Amino acid sequence: MRAALAERFRHAAGGPIGCAAYDIGRLFGEGIAASEHLTRAGVADGLRRVKQLPATSGYDGTLIGFGTYDHAALKGHYLVLRQWRDGHSVQV
């Protein structure tokens, strides 16, 4: 997913902040598209319908999405803990 993002938006794929912003924007876009009504309740319901989208953040297999009882967007066994060192993001 990150390689595909790099082909379209090289700057966004260059670091974790750009990838996270792309993931959250995509999640909200899919949630709004899944909404039956563009009201607060309708958009909230649309966000709950978005489940298991492939994420650009983390390793392959990391997913993003919400659910009725699950309010954490990133899911998967492949999340990566990173740290800023000398202006670069490195895996811890």
PyMOL Python script that loads the backbone (N, CA, C, O; Angstrom):
from pymol import cmd

cmd.read_pdbstr("""\
ATOM      1  N   MET A   1       0.822  -1.184   0.000  1.00  0.00           N
ATOM      2  CA  MET A   1       0.000   0.000   0.000  1.00  0.00           C
ATOM      3  C   MET A   1       0.872   1.257   0.000  1.00  0.00           C
ATOM      4  O   MET A   1       0.563   2.241  -0.672  1.00  0.00           O
ATOM      5  N   ARG A   2       1.953   1.209   0.755  1.00  0.00           N
ATOM      6  CA  ARG A   2       2.819   2.391   0.805  1.00  0.00           C
ATOM      7  C   ARG A   2       3.529   2.618  -0.525  1.00  0.00           C
ATOM      8  O   ARG A   2       3.744   3.763  -0.922  1.00  0.00           O
ATOM      9  N   ALA A   3       3.890   1.556  -1.207  1.00  0.00           N
ATOM     10  CA  ALA A   3       4.526   1.698  -2.527  1.00  0.00           C
ATOM     11  C   ALA A   3       3.547   2.307  -3.525  1.00  0.00           C
ATOM     12  O   ALA A   3       3.932   3.142  -4.344  1.00  0.00           O
ATOM     13  N   ALA A   4       2.288   1.894  -3.460  1.00  0.00           N
ATOM     14  CA  ALA A   4       1.272   2.468  -4.353  1.00  0.00           C
ATOM     15  C   ALA A   4       1.052   3.944  -4.032  1.00  0.00           C
ATOM     16  O   ALA A   4       0.867   4.757  -4.937  1.00  0.00           O
ATOM     17  N   LEU A   5       1.072   4.292  -2.744  1.00  0.00           N
ATOM     18  CA  LEU A   5       0.948   5.690  -2.348  1.00  0.00           C
ATOM     19  C   LEU A   5       2.147   6.490  -2.843  1.00  0.00           C
ATOM     20  O   LEU A   5       1.988   7.630  -3.281  1.00  0.00           O
ATOM     21  N   ALA A   6       3.332   5.916  -2.781  1.00  0.00           N
ATOM     22  CA  ALA A   6       4.546   6.605  -3.225  1.00  0.00           C
ATOM     23  C   ALA A   6       4.502   6.911  -4.723  1.00  0.00           C
ATOM     24  O   ALA A   6       5.042   7.929  -5.158  1.00  0.00           O
ATOM     25  N   GLU A   7       3.875   6.055  -5.506  1.00  0.00           N
ATOM     26  CA  GLU A   7       3.743   6.319  -6.936  1.00  0.00           C
ATOM     27  C   GLU A   7       2.847   7.518  -7.200  1.00  0.00           C
ATOM     28  O   GLU A   7       3.075   8.263  -8.154  1.00  0.00           O
ATOM     29  N   ARG A   8       1.831   7.715  -6.366  1.00  0.00           N
ATOM     30  CA  ARG A   8       0.872   8.805  -6.562  1.00  0.00           C
ATOM     31  C   ARG A   8       1.277  10.069  -5.810  1.00  0.00           C
ATOM     32  O   ARG A   8       1.184  11.167  -6.358  1.00  0.00           O
ATOM     33  N   PHE A   9       1.725   9.930  -4.564  1.00  0.00           N
ATOM     34  CA  PHE A   9       2.054  11.060  -3.707  1.00  0.00           C
ATOM     35  C   PHE A   9       3.362  10.766  -2.980  1.00  0.00           C
ATOM     36  O   PHE A   9       3.357  10.353  -1.820  1.00  0.00           O
ATOM     37  N   ARG A  10       4.454  10.975  -3.652  1.00  0.00           N
ATOM     38  CA  ARG A  10       5.768  10.602  -3.119  1.00  0.00           C
ATOM     39  C   ARG A  10       6.064  11.259  -1.766  1.00  0.00           C
ATOM     40  O   ARG A  10       6.616  10.624  -0.867  1.00  0.00           O
ATOM     41  N   HIS A  11       5.696  12.524  -1.634  1.00  0.00           N
ATOM     42  CA  HIS A  11       5.984  13.242  -0.390  1.00  0.00           C
ATOM     43  C   HIS A  11       5.206  12.650   0.791  1.00  0.00           C
ATOM     44  O   HIS A  11       5.747  12.536   1.891  1.00  0.00           O
ATOM     45  N   ALA A  12       3.945  12.275   0.572  1.00  0.00           N
ATOM     46  CA  ALA A  12       3.113  11.713   1.652  1.00  0.00           C
ATOM     47  C   ALA A  12       3.646  10.358   2.115  1.00  0.00           C
ATOM     48  O   ALA A  12       3.572  10.036   3.300  1.00  0.00           O
ATOM     49  N   ALA A  13       4.175   9.575   1.200  1.00  0.00           N
ATOM     50  CA  ALA A  13       4.661   8.233   1.546  1.00  0.00           C
ATOM     51  C   ALA A  13       6.049   8.269   2.175  1.00  0.00           C
ATOM     52  O   ALA A  13       6.559   7.235   2.604  1.00  0.00           O
ATOM     53  N   GLY A  14       6.664   9.445   2.234  1.00  0.00           N
ATOM     54  CA  GLY A  14       8.028   9.555   2.734  1.00  0.00           C
ATOM     55  C   GLY A  14       8.184   9.414   4.239  1.00  0.00           C
ATOM     56  O   GLY A  14       9.301   9.233   4.726  1.00  0.00           O
ATOM     57  N   GLY A  15       7.086   9.495   4.988  1.00  0.00           N
ATOM     58  CA  GLY A  15       7.201   9.403   6.441  1.00  0.00           C
ATOM     59  C   GLY A  15       5.910   8.934   7.078  1.00  0.00           C
ATOM     60  O   GLY A  15       4.881   8.826   6.411  1.00  0.00           O
ATOM     61  N   PRO A  16       5.965   8.655   8.371  1.00  0.00           N
ATOM     62  CA  PRO A  16       4.785   8.107   9.055  1.00  0.00           C
ATOM     63  C   PRO A  16       3.632   9.098   9.171  1.00  0.00           C
ATOM     64  O   PRO A  16       2.475   8.678   9.179  1.00  0.00           O
ATOM     65  N   ILE A  17       3.906  10.392   9.261  1.00  0.00           N
ATOM     66  CA  ILE A  17       2.841  11.384   9.394  1.00  0.00           C
ATOM     67  C   ILE A  17       2.030  11.460   8.107  1.00  0.00           C
ATOM     68  O   ILE A  17       0.801  11.510   8.157  1.00  0.00           O
ATOM     69  N   GLY A  18       2.689  11.469   6.972  1.00  0.00           N
ATOM     70  CA  GLY A  18       1.993  11.499   5.684  1.00  0.00           C
ATOM     71  C   GLY A  18       1.152  10.249   5.464  1.00  0.00           C
ATOM     72  O   GLY A  18       0.033  10.330   4.959  1.00  0.00           O
ATOM     73  N   CYS A  19       1.689   9.092   5.843  1.00  0.00           N
ATOM     74  CA  CYS A  19       0.946   7.834   5.704  1.00  0.00           C
ATOM     75  C   CYS A  19      -0.273   7.815   6.617  1.00  0.00           C
ATOM     76  O   CYS A  19      -1.354   7.391   6.208  1.00  0.00           O
ATOM     77  N   ALA A  20      -0.100   8.273   7.850  1.00  0.00           N
ATOM     78  CA  ALA A  20      -1.223   8.306   8.797  1.00  0.00           C
ATOM     79  C   ALA A  20      -2.298   9.271   8.313  1.00  0.00           C
ATOM     80  O   ALA A  20      -3.487   8.962   8.395  1.00  0.00           O
ATOM     81  N   ALA A  21      -1.895  10.432   7.812  1.00  0.00           N
ATOM     82  CA  ALA A  21      -2.867  11.409   7.300  1.00  0.00           C
ATOM     83  C   ALA A  21      -3.631  10.833   6.112  1.00  0.00           C
ATOM     84  O   ALA A  21      -4.843  11.019   6.005  1.00  0.00           O
ATOM     85  N   TYR A  22      -2.932  10.135   5.221  1.00  0.00           N
ATOM     86  CA  TYR A  22      -3.591   9.502   4.077  1.00  0.00           C
ATOM     87  C   TYR A  22      -4.573   8.431   4.544  1.00  0.00           C
ATOM     88  O   TYR A  22      -5.695   8.356   4.043  1.00  0.00           O
ATOM     89  N   ASP A  23      -4.155   7.601   5.506  1.00  0.00           N
ATOM     90  CA  ASP A  23      -5.030   6.544   6.022  1.00  0.00           C
ATOM     91  C   ASP A  23      -6.298   7.115   6.656  1.00  0.00           C
ATOM     92  O   ASP A  23      -7.399   6.640   6.378  1.00  0.00           O
ATOM     93  N   ILE A  24      -6.145   8.129   7.505  1.00  0.00           N
ATOM     94  CA  ILE A  24      -7.307   8.709   8.178  1.00  0.00           C
ATOM     95  C   ILE A  24      -8.208   9.417   7.174  1.00  0.00           C
ATOM     96  O   ILE A  24      -9.432   9.313   7.263  1.00  0.00           O
ATOM     97  N   GLY A  25      -7.625  10.131   6.227  1.00  0.00           N
ATOM     98  CA  GLY A  25      -8.433  10.780   5.188  1.00  0.00           C
ATOM     99  C   GLY A  25      -9.211   9.768   4.368  1.00  0.00           C
ATOM    100  O   GLY A  25     -10.384   9.979   4.060  1.00  0.00           O
ATOM    101  N   ARG A  26      -8.563   8.677   4.017  1.00  0.00           N
ATOM    102  CA  ARG A  26      -9.230   7.621   3.251  1.00  0.00           C
ATOM    103  C   ARG A  26     -10.337   6.969   4.076  1.00  0.00           C
ATOM    104  O   ARG A  26     -11.411   6.668   3.554  1.00  0.00           O
ATOM    105  N   LEU A  27     -10.075   6.754   5.350  1.00  0.00           N
ATOM    106  CA  LEU A  27     -11.075   6.171   6.237  1.00  0.00           C
ATOM    107  C   LEU A  27     -12.303   7.077   6.336  1.00  0.00           C
ATOM    108  O   LEU A  27     -13.433   6.597   6.249  1.00  0.00           O
ATOM    109  N   PHE A  28     -12.090   8.375   6.515  1.00  0.00           N
ATOM    110  CA  PHE A  28     -13.216   9.307   6.579  1.00  0.00           C
ATOM    111  C   PHE A  28     -13.952   9.387   5.247  1.00  0.00           C
ATOM    112  O   PHE A  28     -15.182   9.437   5.217  1.00  0.00           O
ATOM    113  N   GLY A  29     -13.209   9.400   4.151  1.00  0.00           N
ATOM    114  CA  GLY A  29     -13.852   9.428   2.831  1.00  0.00           C
ATOM    115  C   GLY A  29     -14.728   8.213   2.597  1.00  0.00           C
ATOM    116  O   GLY A  29     -15.847   8.337   2.098  1.00  0.00           O
ATOM    117  N   GLU A  30     -14.225   7.037   2.955  1.00  0.00           N
ATOM    118  CA  GLU A  30     -15.021   5.808   2.804  1.00  0.00           C
ATOM    119  C   GLU A  30     -16.234   5.841   3.731  1.00  0.00           C
ATOM    120  O   GLU A  30     -17.313   5.380   3.359  1.00  0.00           O
ATOM    121  N   GLY A  31     -16.060   6.386   4.943  1.00  0.00           N
ATOM    122  CA  GLY A  31     -17.167   6.482   5.891  1.00  0.00           C
ATOM    123  C   GLY A  31     -18.263   7.414   5.385  1.00  0.00           C
ATOM    124  O   GLY A  31     -19.448   7.106   5.515  1.00  0.00           O
ATOM    125  N   ILE A  32     -17.880   8.540   4.817  1.00  0.00           N
ATOM    126  CA  ILE A  32     -18.872   9.471   4.269  1.00  0.00           C
ATOM    127  C   ILE A  32     -19.576   8.842   3.074  1.00  0.00           C
ATOM    128  O   ILE A  32     -20.789   8.985   2.916  1.00  0.00           O
ATOM    129  N   ALA A  33     -18.815   8.146   2.233  1.00  0.00           N
ATOM    130  CA  ALA A  33     -19.425   7.478   1.074  1.00  0.00           C
ATOM    131  C   ALA A  33     -20.397   6.381   1.508  1.00  0.00           C
ATOM    132  O   ALA A  33     -21.374   6.114   0.809  1.00  0.00           O
ATOM    133  N   ALA A  34     -20.144   5.747   2.644  1.00  0.00           N
ATOM    134  CA  ALA A  34     -21.019   4.679   3.140  1.00  0.00           C
ATOM    135  C   ALA A  34     -22.217   5.210   3.918  1.00  0.00           C
ATOM    136  O   ALA A  34     -23.099   4.443   4.306  1.00  0.00           O
ATOM    137  N   SER A  35     -22.250   6.520   4.145  1.00  0.00           N
ATOM    138  CA  SER A  35     -23.343   7.123   4.913  1.00  0.00           C
ATOM    139  C   SER A  35     -24.613   7.201   4.080  1.00  0.00           C
ATOM    140  O   SER A  35     -24.579   7.555   2.902  1.00  0.00           O
ATOM    141  N   GLU A  36     -25.727   6.868   4.707  1.00  0.00           N
ATOM    142  CA  GLU A  36     -27.014   6.999   4.025  1.00  0.00           C
ATOM    143  C   GLU A  36     -27.509   8.440   4.072  1.00  0.00           C
ATOM    144  O   GLU A  36     -28.183   8.900   3.150  1.00  0.00           O
ATOM    145  N   HIS A  37     -27.170   9.160   5.159  1.00  0.00           N
ATOM    146  CA  HIS A  37     -27.574  10.547   5.335  1.00  0.00           C
ATOM    147  C   HIS A  37     -26.367  11.339   5.796  1.00  0.00           C
ATOM    148  O   HIS A  37     -25.587  10.861   6.619  1.00  0.00           O
ATOM    149  N   LEU A  38     -26.208  12.540   5.276  1.00  0.00           N
ATOM    150  CA  LEU A  38     -25.083  13.375   5.682  1.00  0.00           C
ATOM    151  C   LEU A  38     -25.447  14.193   6.916  1.00  0.00           C
ATOM    152  O   LEU A  38     -25.431  15.423   6.900  1.00  0.00           O
ATOM    153  N   THR A  39     -25.769  13.486   7.959  1.00  0.00           N
ATOM    154  CA  THR A  39     -26.010  14.070   9.265  1.00  0.00           C
ATOM    155  C   THR A  39     -24.955  13.514  10.208  1.00  0.00           C
ATOM    156  O   THR A  39     -24.205  12.610   9.838  1.00  0.00           O
ATOM    157  N   ARG A  40     -24.893  14.037  11.401  1.00  0.00           N
ATOM    158  CA  ARG A  40     -23.916  13.534  12.371  1.00  0.00           C
ATOM    159  C   ARG A  40     -24.112  12.040  12.620  1.00  0.00           C
ATOM    160  O   ARG A  40     -23.147  11.275  12.609  1.00  0.00           O
ATOM    161  N   ALA A  41     -25.348  11.629  12.843  1.00  0.00           N
ATOM    162  CA  ALA A  41     -25.632  10.212  13.092  1.00  0.00           C
ATOM    163  C   ALA A  41     -25.379   9.375  11.843  1.00  0.00           C
ATOM    164  O   ALA A  41     -24.889   8.250  11.941  1.00  0.00           O
ATOM    165  N   GLY A  42     -25.709   9.915  10.667  1.00  0.00           N
ATOM    166  CA  GLY A  42     -25.498   9.177   9.425  1.00  0.00           C
ATOM    167  C   GLY A  42     -24.036   8.937   9.125  1.00  0.00           C
ATOM    168  O   GLY A  42     -23.660   7.844   8.701  1.00  0.00           O
ATOM    169  N   VAL A  43     -23.201   9.952   9.340  1.00  0.00           N
ATOM    170  CA  VAL A  43     -21.763   9.801   9.107  1.00  0.00           C
ATOM    171  C   VAL A  43     -21.162   8.850  10.144  1.00  0.00           C
ATOM    172  O   VAL A  43     -20.299   8.039   9.805  1.00  0.00           O
ATOM    173  N   ALA A  44     -21.603   8.937  11.400  1.00  0.00           N
ATOM    174  CA  ALA A  44     -21.112   8.010  12.429  1.00  0.00           C
ATOM    175  C   ALA A  44     -21.453   6.578  12.044  1.00  0.00           C
ATOM    176  O   ALA A  44     -20.630   5.678  12.216  1.00  0.00           O
ATOM    177  N   ASP A  45     -22.657   6.356  11.525  1.00  0.00           N
ATOM    178  CA  ASP A  45     -23.053   5.017  11.087  1.00  0.00           C
ATOM    179  C   ASP A  45     -22.215   4.578   9.890  1.00  0.00           C
ATOM    180  O   ASP A  45     -21.818   3.416   9.804  1.00  0.00           O
ATOM    181  N   GLY A  46     -21.945   5.491   8.976  1.00  0.00           N
ATOM    182  CA  GLY A  46     -21.106   5.163   7.826  1.00  0.00           C
ATOM    183  C   GLY A  46     -19.698   4.781   8.238  1.00  0.00           C
ATOM    184  O   GLY A  46     -19.116   3.865   7.656  1.00  0.00           O
ATOM    185  N   LEU A  47     -19.132   5.465   9.236  1.00  0.00           N
ATOM    186  CA  LEU A  47     -17.793   5.129   9.731  1.00  0.00           C
ATOM    187  C   LEU A  47     -17.772   3.739  10.358  1.00  0.00           C
ATOM    188  O   LEU A  47     -16.786   3.013  10.235  1.00  0.00           O
ATOM    189  N   ARG A  48     -18.857   3.371  11.028  1.00  0.00           N
ATOM    190  CA  ARG A  48     -18.916   2.033  11.638  1.00  0.00           C
ATOM    191  C   ARG A  48     -18.990   0.931  10.591  1.00  0.00           C
ATOM    192  O   ARG A  48     -18.663  -0.220  10.876  1.00  0.00           O
ATOM    193  N   ARG A  49     -19.415   1.275   9.388  1.00  0.00           N
ATOM    194  CA  ARG A  49     -19.505   0.284   8.310  1.00  0.00           C
ATOM    195  C   ARG A  49     -18.161   0.033   7.634  1.00  0.00           C
ATOM    196  O   ARG A  49     -17.981  -0.984   6.965  1.00  0.00           O
ATOM    197  N   VAL A  50     -17.232   0.944   7.805  1.00  0.00           N
ATOM    198  CA  VAL A  50     -15.920   0.811   7.164  1.00  0.00           C
ATOM    199  C   VAL A  50     -15.043  -0.075   8.032  1.00  0.00           C
ATOM    200  O   VAL A  50     -14.702   0.284   9.159  1.00  0.00           O
ATOM    201  N   LYS A  51     -14.684  -1.229   7.502  1.00  0.00           N
ATOM    202  CA  LYS A  51     -13.886  -2.196   8.257  1.00  0.00           C
ATOM    203  C   LYS A  51     -12.828  -2.804   7.344  1.00  0.00           C
ATOM    204  O   LYS A  51     -13.082  -3.066   6.168  1.00  0.00           O
ATOM    205  N   GLN A  52     -11.686  -3.015   7.876  1.00  0.00           N
ATOM    206  CA  GLN A  52     -10.607  -3.761   7.237  1.00  0.00           C
ATOM    207  C   GLN A  52     -10.145  -3.200   5.891  1.00  0.00           C
ATOM    208  O   GLN A  52     -10.049  -3.932   4.905  1.00  0.00           O
ATOM    209  N   LEU A  53      -9.859  -1.896   5.859  1.00  0.00           N
ATOM    210  CA  LEU A  53      -9.192  -1.323   4.697  1.00  0.00           C
ATOM    211  C   LEU A  53      -7.686  -1.504   4.880  1.00  0.00           C
ATOM    212  O   LEU A  53      -7.187  -1.307   5.988  1.00  0.00           O
ATOM    213  N   PRO A  54      -6.954  -1.868   3.843  1.00  0.00           N
ATOM    214  CA  PRO A  54      -5.500  -1.984   3.981  1.00  0.00           C
ATOM    215  C   PRO A  54      -4.892  -0.620   4.311  1.00  0.00           C
ATOM    216  O   PRO A  54      -5.249   0.385   3.696  1.00  0.00           O
ATOM    217  N   ALA A  55      -3.986  -0.585   5.266  1.00  0.00           N
ATOM    218  CA  ALA A  55      -3.356   0.661   5.704  1.00  0.00           C
ATOM    219  C   ALA A  55      -1.997   0.845   5.051  1.00  0.00           C
ATOM    220  O   ALA A  55      -1.309  -0.125   4.733  1.00  0.00           O
ATOM    221  N   THR A  56      -1.614   2.125   4.853  1.00  0.00           N
ATOM    222  CA  THR A  56      -0.255   2.405   4.391  1.00  0.00           C
ATOM    223  C   THR A  56       0.701   2.465   5.570  1.00  0.00           C
ATOM    224  O   THR A  56       1.914   2.347   5.393  1.00  0.00           O
ATOM    225  N   SER A  57       0.166   2.646   6.770  1.00  0.00           N
ATOM    226  CA  SER A  57       0.980   2.672   7.996  1.00  0.00           C
ATOM    227  C   SER A  57       1.238   1.243   8.457  1.00  0.00           C
ATOM    228  O   SER A  57       0.379   0.375   8.307  1.00  0.00           O
ATOM    229  N   GLY A  58       2.412   1.001   9.013  1.00  0.00           N
ATOM    230  CA  GLY A  58       2.726  -0.328   9.527  1.00  0.00           C
ATOM    231  C   GLY A  58       3.167  -1.283   8.429  1.00  0.00           C
ATOM    232  O   GLY A  58       3.308  -0.903   7.267  1.00  0.00           O
ATOM    233  N   TYR A  59       3.379  -2.522   8.823  1.00  0.00           N
ATOM    234  CA  TYR A  59       3.771  -3.559   7.867  1.00  0.00           C
ATOM    235  C   TYR A  59       2.582  -4.007   7.033  1.00  0.00           C
ATOM    236  O   TYR A  59       1.442  -3.635   7.311  1.00  0.00           O
ATOM    237  N   ASP A  60       2.854  -4.818   5.996  1.00  0.00           N
ATOM    238  CA  ASP A  60       1.770  -5.412   5.208  1.00  0.00           C
ATOM    239  C   ASP A  60       0.854  -6.191   6.139  1.00  0.00           C
ATOM    240  O   ASP A  60       1.317  -6.904   7.030  1.00  0.00           O
ATOM    241  N   GLY A  61      -0.429  -6.051   5.928  1.00  0.00           N
ATOM    242  CA  GLY A  61      -1.396  -6.747   6.773  1.00  0.00           C
ATOM    243  C   GLY A  61      -2.043  -5.852   7.817  1.00  0.00           C
ATOM    244  O   GLY A  61      -3.031  -6.248   8.435  1.00  0.00           O
ATOM    245  N   THR A  62      -1.501  -4.633   8.030  1.00  0.00           N
ATOM    246  CA  THR A  62      -2.127  -3.705   8.962  1.00  0.00           C
ATOM    247  C   THR A  62      -3.384  -3.155   8.322  1.00  0.00           C
ATOM    248  O   THR A  62      -3.387  -2.795   7.145  1.00  0.00           O
ATOM    249  N   LEU A  63      -4.454  -3.091   9.102  1.00  0.00           N
ATOM    250  CA  LEU A  63      -5.750  -2.665   8.587  1.00  0.00           C
ATOM    251  C   LEU A  63      -6.228  -1.419   9.316  1.00  0.00           C
ATOM    252  O   LEU A  63      -5.799  -1.135  10.435  1.00  0.00           O
ATOM    253  N   ILE A  64      -7.128  -0.676   8.664  1.00  0.00           N
ATOM    254  CA  ILE A  64      -7.793   0.447   9.307  1.00  0.00           C
ATOM    255  C   ILE A  64      -9.288   0.248   9.180  1.00  0.00           C
ATOM    256  O   ILE A  64      -9.767  -0.358   8.222  1.00  0.00           O
ATOM    257  N   GLY A  65     -10.018   0.761  10.147  1.00  0.00           N
ATOM    258  CA  GLY A  65     -11.470   0.676  10.110  1.00  0.00           C
ATOM    259  C   GLY A  65     -12.045   0.848  11.492  1.00  0.00           C
ATOM    260  O   GLY A  65     -11.328   0.806  12.491  1.00  0.00           O
ATOM    261  N   PHE A  66     -13.335   1.041  11.539  1.00  0.00           N
ATOM    262  CA  PHE A  66     -14.058   1.177  12.797  1.00  0.00           C
ATOM    263  C   PHE A  66     -15.129   0.108  12.853  1.00  0.00           C
ATOM    264  O   PHE A  66     -15.378  -0.586  11.867  1.00  0.00           O
ATOM    265  N   GLY A  67     -15.749  -0.019  13.984  1.00  0.00           N
ATOM    266  CA  GLY A  67     -16.858  -0.946  14.157  1.00  0.00           C
ATOM    267  C   GLY A  67     -17.777  -0.417  15.238  1.00  0.00           C
ATOM    268  O   GLY A  67     -17.500   0.617  15.845  1.00  0.00           O
ATOM    269  N   THR A  68     -18.847  -1.109  15.476  1.00  0.00           N
ATOM    270  CA  THR A  68     -19.814  -0.671  16.467  1.00  0.00           C
ATOM    271  C   THR A  68     -19.189  -0.554  17.854  1.00  0.00           C
ATOM    272  O   THR A  68     -19.441   0.420  18.564  1.00  0.00           O
ATOM    273  N   TYR A  69     -18.385  -1.525  18.242  1.00  0.00           N
ATOM    274  CA  TYR A  69     -17.770  -1.511  19.565  1.00  0.00           C
ATOM    275  C   TYR A  69     -16.264  -1.316  19.511  1.00  0.00           C
ATOM    276  O   TYR A  69     -15.597  -1.419  20.540  1.00  0.00           O
ATOM    277  N   ASP A  70     -15.726  -1.042  18.360  1.00  0.00           N
ATOM    278  CA  ASP A  70     -14.291  -0.899  18.174  1.00  0.00           C
ATOM    279  C   ASP A  70     -14.004   0.495  17.654  1.00  0.00           C
ATOM    280  O   ASP A  70     -14.357   0.805  16.516  1.00  0.00           O
ATOM    281  N   HIS A  71     -13.379   1.340  18.446  1.00  0.00           N
ATOM    282  CA  HIS A  71     -13.132   2.716  18.051  1.00  0.00           C
ATOM    283  C   HIS A  71     -11.657   2.996  17.769  1.00  0.00           C
ATOM    284  O   HIS A  71     -11.273   4.155  17.614  1.00  0.00           O
ATOM    285  N   ALA A  72     -10.837   1.970  17.700  1.00  0.00           N
ATOM    286  CA  ALA A  72      -9.431   2.129  17.342  1.00  0.00           C
ATOM    287  C   ALA A  72      -9.301   1.929  15.834  1.00  0.00           C
ATOM    288  O   ALA A  72      -9.741   0.906  15.308  1.00  0.00           O
ATOM    289  N   ALA A  73      -8.710   2.877  15.144  1.00  0.00           N
ATOM    290  CA  ALA A  73      -8.659   2.813  13.690  1.00  0.00           C
ATOM    291  C   ALA A  73      -7.652   1.791  13.164  1.00  0.00           C
ATOM    292  O   ALA A  73      -7.973   1.040  12.243  1.00  0.00           O
ATOM    293  N   LEU A  74      -6.442   1.744  13.727  1.00  0.00           N
ATOM    294  CA  LEU A  74      -5.413   0.816  13.239  1.00  0.00           C
ATOM    295  C   LEU A  74      -5.547  -0.540  13.917  1.00  0.00           C
ATOM    296  O   LEU A  74      -5.734  -0.628  15.131  1.00  0.00           O
ATOM    297  N   LYS A  75      -5.448  -1.593  13.116  1.00  0.00           N
ATOM    298  CA  LYS A  75      -5.571  -2.950  13.643  1.00  0.00           C
ATOM    299  C   LYS A  75      -4.525  -3.846  12.996  1.00  0.00           C
ATOM    300  O   LYS A  75      -4.080  -3.593  11.877  1.00  0.00           O
ATOM    301  N   GLY A  76      -4.147  -4.871  13.696  1.00  0.00           N
ATOM    302  CA  GLY A  76      -3.245  -5.845  13.105  1.00  0.00           C
ATOM    303  C   GLY A  76      -2.086  -6.169  14.015  1.00  0.00           C
ATOM    304  O   GLY A  76      -1.808  -5.454  14.977  1.00  0.00           O
ATOM    305  N   HIS A  77      -1.425  -7.245  13.701  1.00  0.00           N
ATOM    306  CA  HIS A  77      -0.271  -7.692  14.466  1.00  0.00           C
ATOM    307  C   HIS A  77       1.001  -7.051  13.954  1.00  0.00           C
ATOM    308  O   HIS A  77       2.092  -7.322  14.455  1.00  0.00           O
ATOM    309  N   TYR A  78       0.856  -6.205  12.960  1.00  0.00           N
ATOM    310  CA  TYR A  78       2.037  -5.745  12.252  1.00  0.00           C
ATOM    311  C   TYR A  78       2.313  -4.264  12.444  1.00  0.00           C
ATOM    312  O   TYR A  78       2.991  -3.653  11.618  1.00  0.00           O
ATOM    313  N   LEU A  79       1.802  -3.676  13.516  1.00  0.00           N
ATOM    314  CA  LEU A  79       2.095  -2.276  13.784  1.00  0.00           C
ATOM    315  C   LEU A  79       3.566  -2.139  14.151  1.00  0.00           C
ATOM    316  O   LEU A  79       4.147  -3.031  14.769  1.00  0.00           O
ATOM    317  N   VAL A  80       4.149  -1.036  13.772  1.00  0.00           N
ATOM    318  CA  VAL A  80       5.576  -0.827  13.957  1.00  0.00           C
ATOM    319  C   VAL A  80       5.792   0.345  14.909  1.00  0.00           C
ATOM    320  O   VAL A  80       5.239   1.424  14.694  1.00  0.00           O
ATOM    321  N   LEU A  81       6.584   0.148  15.952  1.00  0.00           N
ATOM    322  CA  LEU A  81       6.941   1.231  16.849  1.00  0.00           C
ATOM    323  C   LEU A  81       8.136   1.959  16.241  1.00  0.00           C
ATOM    324  O   LEU A  81       9.169   1.357  15.950  1.00  0.00           O
ATOM    325  N   ARG A  82       7.970   3.288  16.055  1.00  0.00           N
ATOM    326  CA  ARG A  82       9.012   4.075  15.417  1.00  0.00           C
ATOM    327  C   ARG A  82       9.387   5.249  16.303  1.00  0.00           C
ATOM    328  O   ARG A  82       8.638   5.623  17.205  1.00  0.00           O
ATOM    329  N   GLN A  83      10.565   5.833  16.038  1.00  0.00           N
ATOM    330  CA  GLN A  83      11.068   6.954  16.814  1.00  0.00           C
ATOM    331  C   GLN A  83      11.813   7.898  15.871  1.00  0.00           C
ATOM    332  O   GLN A  83      12.446   7.462  14.909  1.00  0.00           O
ATOM    333  N   TRP A  84      11.726   9.200  16.163  1.00  0.00           N
ATOM    334  CA  TRP A  84      12.480  10.175  15.369  1.00  0.00           C
ATOM    335  C   TRP A  84      13.910  10.241  15.870  1.00  0.00           C
ATOM    336  O   TRP A  84      14.141  10.449  17.061  1.00  0.00           O
ATOM    337  N   ARG A  85      14.881  10.065  14.968  1.00  0.00           N
ATOM    338  CA  ARG A  85      16.301  10.201  15.288  1.00  0.00           C
ATOM    339  C   ARG A  85      16.973  10.984  14.168  1.00  0.00           C
ATOM    340  O   ARG A  85      16.916  10.593  13.002  1.00  0.00           O
ATOM    341  N   ASP A  86      17.595  12.069  14.525  1.00  0.00           N
ATOM    342  CA  ASP A  86      18.318  12.912  13.555  1.00  0.00           C
ATOM    343  C   ASP A  86      17.435  13.288  12.365  1.00  0.00           C
ATOM    344  O   ASP A  86      17.896  13.301  11.223  1.00  0.00           O
ATOM    345  N   GLY A  87      16.171  13.591  12.634  1.00  0.00           N
ATOM    346  CA  GLY A  87      15.279  14.041  11.574  1.00  0.00           C
ATOM    347  C   GLY A  87      14.696  12.938  10.715  1.00  0.00           C
ATOM    348  O   GLY A  87      14.075  13.221   9.691  1.00  0.00           O
ATOM    349  N   HIS A  88      14.879  11.686  11.106  1.00  0.00           N
ATOM    350  CA  HIS A  88      14.357  10.546  10.335  1.00  0.00           C
ATOM    351  C   HIS A  88      13.578   9.605  11.250  1.00  0.00           C
ATOM    352  O   HIS A  88      13.866   9.496  12.442  1.00  0.00           O
ATOM    353  N   SER A  89      12.608   8.944  10.685  1.00  0.00           N
ATOM    354  CA  SER A  89      11.834   7.945  11.425  1.00  0.00           C
ATOM    355  C   SER A  89      12.535   6.603  11.285  1.00  0.00           C
ATOM    356  O   SER A  89      12.793   6.129  10.179  1.00  0.00           O
ATOM    357  N   VAL A  90      12.840   5.994  12.442  1.00  0.00           N
ATOM    358  CA  VAL A  90      13.517   4.698  12.442  1.00  0.00           C
ATOM    359  C   VAL A  90      12.718   3.708  13.284  1.00  0.00           C
ATOM    360  O   VAL A  90      12.067   4.093  14.256  1.00  0.00           O
ATOM    361  N   GLN A  91      12.770   2.453  12.911  1.00  0.00           N
ATOM    362  CA  GLN A  91      12.072   1.414  13.666  1.00  0.00           C
ATOM    363  C   GLN A  91      12.772   1.165  14.990  1.00  0.00           C
ATOM    364  O   GLN A  91      13.999   1.075  15.038  1.00  0.00           O
ATOM    365  N   VAL A  92      11.999   1.053  16.069  1.00  0.00           N
ATOM    366  CA  VAL A  92      12.567   0.810  17.397  1.00  0.00           C
ATOM    367  C   VAL A  92      12.605  -0.665  17.652  1.00  0.00           C
ATOM    368  O   VAL A  92      13.049  -1.097  18.716  1.00  0.00           O
TER     369      VAL A  92
END
""", "prot")
cmd.dss("prot")
cmd.show_as("cartoon", "prot")
cmd.util.cbc("prot")
cmd.orient("prot")
